[in-house]
């Protein structure tokens, strides 16, 4: 499903409500890619709304993509679609791609006791932690 919103927090609420309804007991790996940096946070479904709102707070317009039946781990993405592409405040300034947030399932690997993300596509190395 694909929806467009006039504010980033509305896209965050749309995704978090779908996830909370469809996967209430799951854990998620949330990655914000903005201006060439990646910020990552792991959270439960109940906390996902707050994490997404914080990560999307600077998205004046956003598109939300929700894939509840995805088999590869990615279940949602939020992309910034601001109209300030030529200003320094734009998430796309300095030649970077638009800001985006990706939500993946995070599961515990009980064989070794370490956390493992089950996804076909790798999100890359984390540049920092997001608060």
C-alpha positions in Angstrom: 0.0 0.0 0.0 1.2 3.5 -0.8 -0.2 6.7 0.8 1.0 10.4 0.6 0.8 12.7 3.6 1.2 16.5 4.0 3.2 15.9 7.3 5.8 13.3 8.3 4.1 12.5 11.6 0.9 11.5 9.7 2.8 9.0 7.7 4.4 7.7 10.9 1.0 7.3 12.5 -0.3 5.5 9.5 2.5 2.9 9.5 2.6 2.5 13.3 -1.2 1.9 13.5 -1.0 -0.8 10.8 2.0 -2.5 12.4 0.4 -2.4 15.9 -2.7 -4.0 14.4 -1.0 -6.6 12.3 2.1 -7.4 14.4 1.4 -6.4 18.0 4.1 -8.6 19.7 7.0 -8.1 17.3 10.3 -6.3 17.5 11.5 -4.0 14.8 14.7 -2.5 13.5 14.1 1.0 12.3 16.7 2.9 10.2 16.7 6.5 9.2 18.9 7.5 6.3 19.3 11.2 6.1 22.0 13.3 4.3 24.4 10.3 3.9 24.1 9.2 7.6 22.2 6.2 9.1 20.6 6.2 12.5 19.2 3.0 13.9 16.8 2.1 16.7 15.4 -1.3 17.8 11.9 -1.1 19.4 8.7 -3.1 20.1 5.5 -2.5 18.1 4.0 -0.5 21.0 6.9 2.0 20.9 7.2 2.2 17.1 4.9 5.2 16.7 7.0 7.4 18.9 10.2 6.3 17.2 8.7 7.0 13.7 7.3 10.4 14.7 10.8 11.4 16.0 12.5 10.2 12.9 10.0 11.8 10.5 9.6 15.1 12.3 11.6 17.0 9.7 9.7 15.5 6.7 7.3 18.3 5.7 5.6 15.9 3.2 6.0 12.1 3.2 5.0 9.0 1.3 4.3 5.8 3.3 4.8 2.3 1.9 3.4 -0.6 3.9 4.0 -4.2 2.9 2.4 -6.4 5.6 2.8 -9.6 3.5 6.5 -9.0 2.6 8.5 -12.2 2.9 11.9 -10.6 3.1 11.8 -8.6 6.3 11.0 -5.0 5.1 7.5 -4.2 6.1 7.4 -0.4 5.7 9.2 2.6 4.4 8.6 6.4 4.8 10.1 8.7 2.3 10.4 12.5 2.6 8.9 14.5 -0.3 9.6 18.0 0.7 9.3 20.9 -1.7 12.5 22.7 -0.7 15.0 20.8 -2.9 17.0 23.9 -3.6 17.3 25.1 0.0 19.9 24.1 2.6 17.1 22.8 4.8 16.0 20.1 2.4 16.9 16.5 3.2 18.1 16.1 -0.4 20.6 19.0 -0.2 24.3 18.4 -0.9 23.5 15.7 -3.5 22.1 13.1 -1.2 19.0 11.0 -1.8 15.8 12.0 -0.1 15.5 11.1 3.6 13.8 7.8 4.3 12.9 5.5 7.2 12.9 1.7 6.8 11.2 -0.7 9.2 12.3 -4.4 9.3 11.4 -7.3 11.5 14.0 -8.0 14.3 14.0 -11.5 15.8 16.1 -13.2 18.4 18.3 -16.0 17.1 18.0 -18.5 19.9 20.8 -20.8 18.6 23.5 -18.3 19.7 21.5 -15.9 21.8 22.4 -13.0 19.5 20.0 -10.8 17.7 19.7 -11.4 13.9 17.8 -9.4 11.3 16.1 -11.6 8.8 16.1 -9.7 5.5 17.4 -10.3 2.0 18.7 -6.8 1.5 21.3 -5.4 3.9 20.8 -1.9 5.3 24.5 -1.2 5.6 26.7 -0.1 8.5 25.2 2.0 11.1 26.8 5.4 11.3 25.4 6.2 14.8 22.6 5.6 17.1 19.4 7.6 17.0 17.8 9.0 20.1 
